[in-house]
Amino acid sequence: MPTEPASVDQPPHPVPQLTTSELATSRRHLESAVAFFGKTQAPALALMQAKLDEVLDEQADRARLAARA
């Protein structure tokens, strides 16, 4: 478990415009932040979880589109 929160910077573009690599990096950072803030129950937890949900939804959409191709 992380002892310090990961740096979660604002992505350079809206989530749908991120490259696959940027999306994966964002997901890793957000998962780390959620794990950290989950232990503290800080108000930032809800914000980080919402951002992580958005990234996960985008990855699922891309996987569905790729499966149709």
C-alpha distances in whole Angstrom, upper triangle without the diagonal:
4,6,9,10,11,15,17,20,23,24,28,29,29,26,29,31,27,28,26,24,23,22,20,18,18,16,13,13,14,11,8,11,11,7,7,11,11,10,13,15,16,19,18,16,19,20,17,17,21,20,18,20,23,21,21,25,26,24,26,29,29,29,31,34,33,34,37,38
4,6,7,8,12,14,17,20,22,25,27,27,25,28,29,26,26,25,22,21,21,19,17,16,15,12,11,12,11,7,9,10,7,6,10,11,10,12,15,15,18,16,15,18,18,15,16,20,19,17,20,22,21,21,24,25,24,26,29,29,29,32,34,33,35,38,39
4,7,9,13,15,18,22,23,27,29,29,27,31,31,28,29,28,25,24,24,22,19,19,18,16,14,15,14,10,10,12,10,7,10,12,10,11,14,14,18,16,15,19,19,17,18,22,21,19,23,25,23,24,27,28,27,29,32,32,32,35,37,37,38,41,42
4,6,9,12,15,18,20,23,26,26,25,28,29,26,27,26,24,22,22,20,18,17,17,14,12,13,13,9,8,11,10,7,9,12,11,11,14,13,16,14,14,18,17,15,17,20,19,18,21,23,22,23,26,27,26,29,31,31,32,35,36,36,37,40,41
4,6,8,12,15,17,20,22,22,21,25,25,23,24,23,21,19,19,18,15,14,14,12,9,9,10,7,5,8,8,6,7,11,11,11,13,11,14,11,11,14,14,11,14,16,15,15,18,19,18,20,23,23,23,26,28,28,29,32,33,33,35,37,38
4,6,9,13,14,17,20,20,19,22,23,20,21,20,18,16,16,14,11,11,11,9,6,8,9,6,5,9,10,8,10,13,14,14,16,14,16,13,13,16,14,11,14,16,14,13,17,18,16,18,21,21,21,24,26,25,26,29,31,30,32,35,35
4,6,10,12,14,17,18,17,21,21,18,19,19,17,14,15,15,11,10,12,10,7,9,11,9,8,11,13,11,12,16,17,16,18,16,16,13,14,16,14,11,15,16,14,14,18,18,16,19,21,21,21,24,26,25,27,30,30,30,33,35,35
4,7,9,12,14,14,14,17,18,15,17,17,15,12,12,13,10,8,10,9,6,7,10,9,7,10,13,12,12,15,17,17,17,15,15,11,12,14,11,9,12,13,10,11,14,14,13,16,18,18,18,21,23,22,24,27,27,28,30,32,33
4,6,9,11,13,13,16,16,14,16,17,15,12,12,14,11,8,12,12,9,10,13,13,11,14,16,16,16,19,21,20,20,18,17,14,15,16,13,11,14,15,11,13,16,15,14,17,19,18,19,22,23,23,25,27,27,28,31,33,33
4,6,8,9,10,14,13,12,14,16,15,11,12,14,12,9,12,14,11,11,15,15,13,15,18,18,18,20,23,22,22,19,18,14,16,16,12,11,14,14,10,12,15,13,12,16,18,16,18,21,21,21,23,26,26,27,29,31,31
4,5,7,7,11,10,8,11,13,12,8,9,11,10,7,11,13,11,11,15,16,15,17,20,20,20,22,25,24,24,22,21,17,18,18,14,13,15,14,11,12,15,12,11,15,16,14,15,18,19,18,21,23,23,23,26,28,28
4,7,9,11,9,8,10,13,12,9,11,14,12,11,14,16,14,15,18,19,18,20,23,23,23,26,28,28,28,25,24,20,22,21,18,17,19,18,14,16,18,15,14,17,18,16,17,21,20,19,22,24,23,24,27,28,28
4,6,8,6,6,9,12,13,10,10,14,13,11,14,17,16,16,19,21,20,21,24,25,25,26,29,29,28,26,25,21,22,21,18,17,19,17,13,15,17,13,12,16,16,13,15,18,17,17,20,22,21,22,25,26,25
4,6,6,7,10,13,14,11,10,14,14,12,14,17,16,15,18,20,19,20,23,24,24,25,28,28,27,25,23,20,20,19,16,15,17,14,11,13,14,10,10,14,13,11,13,16,15,15,18,20,19,20,23,24,24
4,5,5,9,10,12,9,7,11,12,9,11,14,14,13,16,18,18,18,21,22,22,23,26,27,25,24,22,19,19,18,15,14,14,12,9,10,11,8,7,10,10,7,10,13,12,12,15,17,16,18,20,21,22
4,6,8,10,12,11,9,12,14,12,13,17,17,16,18,21,21,21,24,26,25,26,30,30,29,28,26,23,22,21,18,17,17,15,12,13,13,9,9,11,10,7,9,12,10,9,13,14,13,15,18,18,19
4,7,9,11,10,9,13,14,13,14,18,18,17,20,22,22,23,26,27,27,28,31,32,31,29,28,24,24,23,20,19,20,18,15,16,16,12,11,14,13,10,12,15,13,12,15,17,15,16,20,20,20
4,6,8,6,6,9,10,9,11,14,15,15,17,19,19,21,23,24,25,26,29,30,29,28,26,23,23,22,19,18,18,17,14,14,15,12,10,13,13,10,10,14,13,11,15,17,16,16,19,21,20
4,5,5,6,9,10,10,12,14,15,16,18,20,21,22,24,26,27,28,31,32,31,30,29,25,25,25,22,20,21,20,16,16,17,15,12,14,14,11,11,14,14,11,13,16,15,14,18,19,18
4,6,5,6,9,10,11,12,14,15,16,19,20,21,23,25,26,26,29,31,30,29,29,25,24,24,22,20,20,19,16,15,16,14,11,12,13,10,8,12,12,9,11,14,13,12,16,18,17
4,5,5,6,9,10,11,12,14,15,17,19,20,21,23,24,25,28,29,29,29,28,25,24,24,22,19,20,20,17,15,17,16,12,13,15,13,11,15,15,13,14,18,17,16,19,21,20
4,5,5,6,9,10,11,12,14,16,16,18,20,21,22,24,26,27,27,26,26,22,21,22,19,17,18,17,14,13,15,14,10,13,15,12,11,15,16,14,16,19,18,18,21,23,22
4,5,5,6,9,10,10,12,14,15,16,18,20,21,22,25,26,25,24,24,20,20,19,17,15,15,15,11,10,12,10,7,9,11,8,8,11,12,11,13,16,16,16,18,21,20
4,5,5,6,9,10,11,12,14,15,17,19,20,21,23,25,25,24,24,21,20,20,18,15,15,16,13,11,13,12,8,9,12,11,9,12,14,12,13,16,17,16,19,21,21
4,5,5,6,9,10,11,12,14,16,17,18,20,22,23,24,23,23,19,19,20,18,14,15,16,13,11,14,14,10,12,15,13,12,15,17,16,17,20,21,20,22,25,25
4,6,5,6,9,10,11,12,14,15,16,18,20,21,21,20,20,16,16,16,14,11,12,13,9,8,11,11,8,10,13,12,11,15,16,15,17,20,20,20,23,25,25
4,6,5,6,9,10,10,12,14,15,16,19,20,20,19,19,16,15,15,14,10,11,12,9,6,9,10,6,7,11,11,9,12,15,14,15,18,19,19,21,24,24
4,6,5,6,9,10,11,12,14,15,17,19,20,19,20,17,15,17,15,12,12,14,12,9,12,13,10,11,14,14,13,15,18,17,18,21,22,22,23,26,27
4,6,5,6,9,10,11,12,14,16,17,18,17,17,14,13,15,13,10,11,13,11,9,13,13,11,13,16,16,15,18,20,20,20,23,25,24,26,29,30
4,5,5,6,8,10,10,12,14,15,15,14,15,11,10,11,10,6,8,10,7,6,9,11,9,10,14,14,14,16,18,19,20,22,24,24,26,28,29
4,5,5,6,9,10,10,13,15,15,15,16,13,11,12,12,8,8,11,10,7,10,12,10,10,14,15,14,16,19,19,19,22,24,24,25,28,29
4,6,5,6,9,10,11,13,14,14,16,13,11,14,13,10,11,14,12,10,14,15,14,14,18,18,17,20,22,22,23,26,27,27,29,31,32
4,5,5,6,8,10,11,12,11,12,9,8,11,10,7,9,12,11,10,13,15,14,15,18,19,19,21,23,24,24,27,28,29,30,33,34
4,5,5,6,9,10,10,10,11,9,6,9,9,6,6,10,10,8,11,13,13,13,16,18,18,19,22,23,23,26,28,28,29,32,33
4,6,5,7,9,10,11,13,12,9,12,13,10,10,13,14,11,14,17,16,16,19,21,20,21,24,25,25,27,30,30,31,33,35
4,5,6,7,9,9,12,10,9,12,13,10,11,15,15,14,16,19,18,18,22,23,23,24,27,28,28,30,32,33,34,37,38
4,5,5,6,6,8,7,5,9,10,9,10,13,14,13,15,18,18,18,21,23,23,24,27,28,29,31,33,33,34,37,38
4,6,5,7,10,9,6,9,12,10,10,13,14,13,15,18,18,18,21,23,23,24,26,28,28,30,32,33,34,36,38
4,6,8,12,12,9,13,15,13,13,17,18,17,19,22,22,21,24,26,26,27,30,31,31,33,36,36,37,39,41
4,5,9,10,9,12,14,13,14,17,18,18,20,22,23,23,26,27,28,29,31,33,33,35,37,38,39,41,43
4,7,8,7,9,12,12,12,15,16,16,18,20,21,22,24,26,26,27,30,31,32,34,36,37,38,40,42
4,5,6,8,10,10,12,14,15,16,18,20,21,22,24,26,26,28,30,31,32,34,36,37,38,40,42
4,5,6,8,9,11,12,14,15,17,18,20,21,22,24,26,27,29,30,31,33,35,36,37,39,41
4,6,5,6,9,10,11,12,14,16,17,18,20,21,23,24,26,27,29,30,32,33,35,37,38
4,5,5,6,9,10,10,12,14,15,16,18,20,21,22,24,26,27,28,30,31,33,35,36
4,6,5,6,9,10,10,12,14,15,16,19,20,21,22,24,26,27,29,30,31,33,35
4,5,5,6,9,10,11,13,14,15,17,19,20,21,23,25,26,27,29,31,32,34
4,5,5,6,9,10,11,12,14,15,17,18,20,21,23,24,26,27,29,31,32
4,5,5,6,9,10,10,12,14,15,16,18,20,21,22,24,26,27,29,30
4,5,5,6,9,10,11,13,14,15,17,19,20,21,23,25,26,27,29
4,5,5,6,9,10,11,13,14,15,17,19,20,21,23,25,26,28
4,5,5,6,9,10,11,12,14,15,17,18,20,21,23,25,26
4,5,5,6,9,10,10,12,14,15,16,18,20,21,23,25
4,5,5,6,9,10,11,12,14,15,17,18,20,22,23
4,5,5,6,9,10,11,12,14,15,17,18,20,21
4,5,5,6,9,10,11,12,14,15,16,19,20
4,5,5,6,9,10,11,12,14,15,17,19
4,5,5,6,9,10,11,12,14,16,17
4,5,5,6,9,10,11,12,15,16
4,5,5,6,9,10,11,13,15
4,5,5,6,9,10,11,13
4,5,5,6,9,10,11
4,5,5,6,9,10
4,5,5,6,9
4,5,5,7
4,5,5
4,6
4
